[in-house]
């Protein structure tokens, strides 16, 4: 169960990361990236970021690319949030495949 502060910080990080990724994905045609959730640890040191990527065939490639540039993303986040947070949490990126799962369930039900 998350505290109110964890929820507020998570939403703030989600908003800022969305803006960072929006600027970066404009360069890549045909890719849609959405930050669906940010879960922050109770000590505010680790943030688990869930990304929804379309097309899902390129999800592993894009997550690998983001993970390789994780320090740069955290630095950019720190520049944007330096007045709101004292310590910028370590970012861990994961694929949010809930849309693919829902589509699979729809396919099964339509048969």
Secondary structure, 3 states (H helix, E strand, C coil): CCCHHHHHHHHHHHHHHHHHHHHHHCCCCCCEEEEEEEEECCCCCEEEEEEEEECHHHHHHHHHHHHHCHHHHHHHHHHHHCCCCCCCCEEEEEECCHHHHHHHHHHHHHC
